[in-house]
Amino acid sequence: MRVAAAIETKLEAALEPETLEIVDESRLHAGHAGARPGGESHFRVRVVSAAFDGLGRVARQRLVYRALAEEMEGDIHALAIDARTPGEARDRSRPG
């Protein structure tokens, strides 16, 4: 899990998240462009951080991509991002 560990380390340092979930979805893309036999090419991240306060969706994604710039140039073929503020995460967890 070399790439997943790098994602975790870099997002922790850049965003100081309350929540960080990293899922390697590479197995779902086996045989597709960018998929490597060993995996670790397609990821989904869910990150909850106060660093996103006041930022729109695109600006939040840019923060994540900036933190992972090195990995995006080679190791990561695809990255799905769910970036929320702590307040948004709390609101979503409440029963409606």
Secondary structure, DSSP 8 states (H G I E B T S, - for coil): -HHHHHHHHHHHHHH--SEEEEEE-GGGGTTSTT--TT--SEEEEEEE-GGGTT--HHHHHHHHHHHTHHHHTTT-SEEEEEEE-HHHHHHHHS--
